[in-house]
């Protein structure tokens, strides 16, 4: 899908919400997605005093009000993967409260960590980490080490130790000749080069596990439902990435989004990538993705998406990078956008955070 098609047809998929809102895995976490919007369409959420444009990356939930001009059109994919039209005028979200197959990522519960990316002397595992995987032969990826001409990769788990020397590459598929991975077992990828090891990275839960077979079948069925909706490739893969994330398949979700990013230049894709990179502890990559989403949002009139990205960046600069000045700038930008669209709760949270950061900076 090219940029012209997005602007002309206003194909919309809805992504993550501001990090200041806490969400549980209940009906309230259901992710309802507008998959087609033509003409002016705006949304007003409970507690808001105004409407904000529905753009690529806006999420919908029960209780929101959609406002469409007579000439406007919109279609919504509900969290149960059913497709509905939205009528002109002011109307609610045409979805039922049901067990959500698509769920919003709970960014408020992800703690940014001090990233090890970019140091050059230490190989950093990029994938799989803090994730479940579908394939018995997952793609193994890591950062390059300056001057390294070869890497030794090791996969460890209970009753399993496999290793290989793979030359100067930074990605390698776990081969069919290697010991078979078993569901319900925790594994960890370790990469060694130049006397350095990725095992030196601090933190727990940096490994991966295979998705149980019954859950794998459910994911495959839900993925087929998404493909049967008949959407273009970019939106389809974005939906599938959300589905994967709902099942803890962070590595597969990131891979889908990275594959479409070069041609599908949507702020929502970059924001979801930021959420996923943050969830697996790759803070610097999350920062780059959120900054990319802000740049992409300039021409999309995506006030709420920008608000979300600003707050996520503020958390990264405050909690992971210790840069209070940058954090203040992003919270201030978030506050201005919250006031613009009449989001009183987010404005209140931003004012509180701004006071805390200003006090820290004194």
C-alpha positions as CSV (number, residue, x, y, z in Angstrom):
1,X,0.0,0.0,0.0
2,X,1.5,3.3,-1.0
3,X,1.3,6.7,0.7
4,X,-1.1,8.1,-2.0
5,X,-3.6,5.3,-1.4
6,X,-3.6,5.9,2.4
7,X,-4.3,9.6,1.9
8,X,-6.9,9.1,-0.8
9,X,-8.9,6.2,0.6
10,X,-8.0,6.9,4.3
11,X,-7.6,3.2,5.2
12,X,-7.4,3.2,8.9
13,X,-6.2,0.6,11.4
14,X,-6.3,1.4,15.0
15,X,-3.4,0.9,17.4
16,X,-2.2,1.6,20.9
17,X,-3.6,4.1,23.3
18,X,-1.8,6.6,25.6
19,X,0.4,4.9,28.2
20,X,-1.2,6.9,31.0
21,X,-4.3,4.7,30.7
22,X,-4.1,1.3,32.5
23,X,-5.8,-1.7,31.0
24,X,-6.4,-5.2,32.0
25,X,-7.1,-8.2,29.9
26,X,-10.9,-7.8,30.1
27,X,-13.6,-6.6,27.8
28,X,-12.3,-3.1,28.3
29,X,-9.0,-4.1,26.7
30,X,-10.8,-5.1,23.5
31,X,-9.3,-3.6,20.4
32,X,-11.9,-2.5,17.9
33,X,-10.4,-1.3,14.6
34,X,-11.7,1.0,11.9
35,X,-10.3,-0.6,8.7
36,X,-11.8,1.9,6.2
37,X,-12.5,5.6,6.5
38,X,-13.4,7.9,3.7
39,X,-14.2,11.5,4.4
40,X,-14.1,13.3,7.7
41,X,-14.5,11.0,10.7
42,X,-13.9,12.0,14.3
43,X,-14.1,10.3,17.7
44,X,-15.1,11.5,21.1
45,X,-14.3,9.4,24.1
46,X,-16.0,9.3,27.5
47,X,-14.8,12.3,29.5
48,X,-13.6,14.3,26.5
49,X,-15.1,17.7,25.8
50,X,-14.2,17.6,22.1
51,X,-13.7,15.3,19.1
52,X,-10.4,14.1,17.6
53,X,-9.8,12.9,14.0
54,X,-9.9,9.2,13.3
55,X,-6.6,8.5,11.5
56,X,-4.5,5.4,10.9
57,X,-3.6,4.4,14.5
58,X,-6.7,5.5,16.3
59,X,-8.2,2.8,18.5
60,X,-12.0,2.4,19.3
61,X,-13.7,1.0,22.4
62,X,-17.3,0.7,23.5
63,X,-18.6,4.0,24.8
64,X,-16.8,6.1,22.2
65,X,-18.9,8.3,19.8
66,X,-18.1,8.4,16.1
67,X,-19.1,11.4,14.0
68,X,-19.4,11.0,10.3
69,X,-20.4,13.6,7.6
70,X,-23.2,12.5,5.3
71,X,-20.6,11.8,2.6
72,X,-18.2,9.9,4.9
73,X,-17.9,6.1,5.2
74,X,-16.3,3.9,7.8
75,X,-16.0,0.2,8.5
76,X,-14.9,-1.3,11.8
77,X,-13.4,-4.6,12.6
78,X,-14.5,-5.6,16.1
79,X,-12.2,-7.4,18.5
80,X,-14.0,-10.6,17.6
81,X,-12.9,-10.2,14.0
82,X,-16.3,-9.3,12.6
83,X,-16.7,-6.4,10.1
84,X,-19.4,-3.7,10.5
85,X,-20.3,-0.5,8.7
86,X,-20.7,2.8,10.7
87,X,-23.7,5.0,9.8
88,X,-23.4,8.7,9.1
89,X,-24.1,11.2,11.9
90,X,-23.2,10.5,15.5
91,X,-23.1,6.8,16.4
92,X,-21.5,4.4,18.9
93,X,-19.0,1.8,18.1
94,X,-20.9,-1.1,16.3
95,X,-19.3,-3.9,18.4
96,X,-20.6,-6.2,21.1
97,X,-18.9,-6.9,24.4
98,X,-17.4,-10.3,23.9
99,X,-14.2,-12.3,24.5
100,X,-11.6,-10.1,22.7
101,X,-9.4,-11.8,20.1
102,X,-7.6,-8.5,19.5
103,X,-6.5,-6.6,22.6
104,X,-4.8,-3.3,23.2
105,X,-1.2,-3.6,24.4
106,X,-0.9,-2.6,28.1
107,X,1.9,-0.1,27.7
108,X,1.3,1.4,31.2
109,X,2.6,-1.9,32.8
110,X,5.9,-2.0,30.7
111,X,8.8,-0.6,32.6
112,X,11.5,1.0,30.3
113,X,14.9,-0.5,31.0
114,X,18.3,1.0,30.4
115,X,19.2,-0.3,26.9
116,X,22.5,-2.0,26.0
117,X,22.0,-1.2,22.3
118,X,24.6,0.6,20.3
119,X,27.6,-0.2,22.5
120,X,29.3,-2.3,19.8
121,X,31.5,-4.4,22.0
122,X,28.7,-6.6,23.4
123,X,26.5,-8.7,21.1
124,X,22.8,-8.0,22.0
125,X,20.1,-10.6,21.3
126,X,17.4,-9.0,19.3
127,X,15.2,-12.0,18.7
128,X,13.8,-14.2,20.2
129,X,13.8,-12.5,23.6
130,X,11.0,-12.1,26.1
131,X,8.6,-13.8,23.7
132,X,6.8,-16.9,22.7
133,X,7.4,-18.3,19.1
134,X,5.4,-20.2,16.7
135,X,8.0,-21.9,14.5
136,X,10.1,-24.8,15.6
137,X,12.9,-23.1,13.7
138,X,12.8,-19.4,14.8
139,X,14.9,-16.7,13.3
140,X,17.8,-15.9,15.6
141,X,19.1,-12.2,15.4
142,X,21.6,-10.1,17.3
143,X,23.5,-6.9,17.0
144,X,26.9,-6.8,15.3
145,X,30.2,-6.5,17.3
146,X,32.7,-4.1,15.9
147,X,35.6,-6.1,14.2
148,X,34.0,-9.5,14.7
149,X,34.5,-11.9,11.8
150,X,32.5,-14.8,13.3
151,X,29.9,-15.5,16.0
152,X,29.2,-18.5,18.1
153,X,25.5,-18.9,18.9
154,X,24.1,-21.1,21.7
155,X,20.6,-22.2,22.5
156,X,20.2,-23.5,26.0
157,X,17.3,-25.1,27.8
158,X,16.5,-28.0,30.1
159,X,18.2,-31.1,28.6
160,X,19.2,-29.1,25.5
161,X,22.5,-27.3,24.6
162,X,23.1,-26.5,20.9
163,X,25.8,-24.4,19.4
164,X,27.2,-23.3,16.1
165,X,29.8,-21.0,14.6
166,X,28.0,-19.0,11.9
167,X,30.6,-16.6,10.4
168,X,30.1,-12.9,10.1
169,X,26.2,-12.9,9.8
170,X,23.9,-11.4,12.5
171,X,20.9,-13.6,11.8
172,X,20.5,-17.4,11.5
173,X,17.6,-19.7,11.4
174,X,17.6,-22.4,14.1
175,X,18.2,-25.4,11.8
176,X,16.2,-28.6,11.3
177,X,19.3,-30.6,12.3
178,X,19.3,-29.0,15.8
179,X,17.5,-30.6,18.7
180,X,13.8,-30.1,18.6
181,X,12.2,-27.3,20.7
182,X,9.5,-28.5,23.0
183,X,6.3,-26.5,24.1
184,X,6.3,-25.4,27.7
185,X,10.0,-25.2,27.9
186,X,12.1,-22.1,28.4
187,X,15.1,-21.5,26.1
188,X,17.7,-18.8,25.8
189,X,19.8,-17.6,22.9
190,X,23.4,-16.6,23.8
191,X,25.7,-15.0,21.3
192,X,29.5,-14.8,21.7
193,X,32.1,-12.8,19.8
194,X,35.4,-11.1,20.4
195,X,35.6,-12.5,24.0
196,X,32.2,-10.9,24.8
197,X,28.8,-12.6,25.4
198,X,25.2,-11.5,25.3
199,X,24.8,-13.4,28.6
200,X,26.4,-10.3,30.3
201,X,23.2,-8.4,29.7
202,X,21.4,-8.0,33.0
203,X,17.8,-8.9,33.6
204,X,15.5,-11.8,33.9
205,X,13.1,-13.4,31.4
206,X,15.3,-12.7,28.3
207,X,14.6,-16.1,26.8
208,X,11.8,-17.6,24.7
209,X,9.4,-20.5,24.6
210,X,7.4,-22.4,22.0
211,X,3.6,-21.6,21.8
212,X,1.5,-24.5,23.0
213,X,0.0,-26.5,20.2
214,X,-3.6,-25.8,21.2
215,X,-2.9,-22.0,21.3
216,X,-1.1,-22.3,18.0
217,X,-4.2,-23.7,16.3
218,X,-6.3,-20.9,17.8
219,X,-3.9,-18.3,16.4
220,X,-3.8,-19.9,13.0
221,X,-7.6,-19.8,12.9
222,X,-7.8,-16.2,13.9
223,X,-5.1,-15.3,11.4
224,X,-7.2,-16.9,8.6
225,X,-10.2,-14.8,9.7
226,X,-8.0,-11.6,9.4
227,X,-6.8,-12.7,5.9
228,X,-10.4,-13.4,4.8
229,X,-11.4,-9.8,5.5
230,X,-9.8,-8.9,2.2
231,X,-7.8,-5.9,3.3
232,X,-4.6,-4.8,1.6
233,X,-1.3,-6.3,2.7
234,X,-0.1,-3.5,5.0
235,X,-3.3,-3.3,7.1
236,X,-3.6,-7.1,7.1
237,X,-0.1,-7.6,8.5
238,X,-0.7,-4.8,11.1
239,X,-3.8,-6.7,12.3
240,X,-1.9,-9.9,12.5
241,X,0.9,-8.2,14.5
242,X,-1.8,-7.1,17.0
243,X,-3.1,-10.7,17.1
244,X,0.4,-12.1,17.7
245,X,1.1,-9.5,20.5
246,X,-2.1,-10.6,22.2
247,X,-0.7,-14.1,22.4
248,X,2.8,-13.0,23.6
249,X,4.3,-13.6,20.2
250,X,6.4,-10.5,20.4
251,X,9.2,-11.6,18.0
252,X,6.8,-12.7,15.3
253,X,4.8,-9.4,15.7
254,X,7.9,-7.3,15.4
255,X,9.0,-9.3,12.3
256,X,5.7,-8.7,10.6
257,X,5.8,-4.9,11.3
258,X,9.5,-4.6,10.3
259,X,8.7,-6.3,7.0
260,X,5.9,-3.8,6.1
261,X,7.5,-0.7,7.5
262,X,9.6,0.2,4.4
263,X,6.5,0.5,2.2
264,X,3.7,1.0,4.6
265,X,4.6,4.4,6.2
266,X,2.0,4.6,8.9
267,X,2.4,6.2,12.4
268,X,0.4,3.4,14.0
269,X,2.9,0.8,12.7
270,X,5.8,2.7,14.2
271,X,3.9,3.2,17.5
272,X,3.1,-0.5,17.8
273,X,6.8,-1.3,17.0
274,X,7.7,1.0,19.9
275,X,5.3,-0.7,22.2
276,X,6.7,-4.2,21.3
277,X,10.4,-3.2,21.5
278,X,9.7,-1.7,24.9
279,X,8.0,-4.9,26.0
280,X,11.1,-7.0,25.1
281,X,13.5,-4.6,26.7
282,X,15.0,-3.0,23.6
283,X,14.6,0.6,24.8
284,X,16.7,2.4,22.2
285,X,14.8,0.7,19.4
286,X,11.5,1.7,21.1
287,X,12.8,5.3,21.3
288,X,13.6,5.3,17.5
289,X,10.2,3.8,16.7
290,X,8.3,6.4,18.7
291,X,10.3,9.2,17.2
292,X,9.5,7.8,13.7
293,X,5.8,7.7,14.6
294,X,6.0,11.4,15.5
295,X,7.6,12.3,12.2
296,X,5.1,10.3,10.3
297,X,2.2,11.9,12.2
298,X,3.0,15.4,11.0
299,X,0.9,15.0,7.8
300,X,-1.7,12.8,9.3
301,X,-3.4,15.1,11.8
302,X,-3.1,12.3,14.3
303,X,-3.3,14.3,17.6
304,X,-4.1,11.3,19.8
305,X,-1.4,9.2,18.3
306,X,1.1,11.9,18.8
307,X,0.0,12.3,22.4
308,X,0.6,8.6,23.0
309,X,4.0,8.7,21.4
310,X,5.1,11.8,23.4
311,X,4.1,10.1,26.7
312,X,5.9,6.9,25.8
313,X,9.0,8.9,25.0
314,X,8.7,10.8,28.2
315,X,8.7,7.6,30.2
316,X,11.8,6.3,28.3
317,X,13.8,9.5,28.9
318,X,12.8,9.7,32.5
319,X,13.0,6.0,33.6
320,X,15.6,4.5,31.2
321,X,17.8,7.3,30.0
322,X,17.7,9.7,33.0
323,X,17.2,12.7,30.7
324,X,14.8,14.9,32.6
325,X,15.0,17.8,30.2
326,X,13.8,15.7,27.2
327,X,11.1,14.0,29.4
328,X,9.7,17.4,30.3
329,X,9.5,18.5,26.7
330,X,7.6,15.4,25.7
331,X,5.2,15.6,28.7
332,X,4.6,19.3,27.8
333,X,3.8,18.4,24.2
334,X,1.4,15.6,25.5
335,X,-0.4,18.1,27.7
336,X,-0.9,20.6,24.9
337,X,-2.4,17.9,22.7
338,X,-4.6,16.6,25.5
339,X,-6.0,20.1,26.1
340,X,-6.5,20.5,22.3
341,X,-8.8,17.5,22.1
342,X,-10.4,17.9,25.5
343,X,-8.9,14.8,27.1
344,X,-9.2,16.0,30.7
345,X,-7.9,12.8,32.3
346,X,-4.7,12.6,30.2
347,X,-4.2,16.4,30.8
348,X,-4.5,15.9,34.6
349,X,-2.0,13.0,34.5
350,X,0.4,15.0,32.3
351,X,0.2,18.1,34.6
352,X,1.0,15.8,37.6
353,X,4.0,14.2,35.8
354,X,5.2,17.6,34.6
355,X,5.2,18.9,38.2
356,X,7.2,15.8,39.3
357,X,9.8,16.2,36.5
358,X,10.2,19.9,37.1
359,X,10.9,19.3,40.8
360,X,13.5,16.6,39.8
361,X,15.2,19.1,37.5
362,X,15.6,21.8,40.2
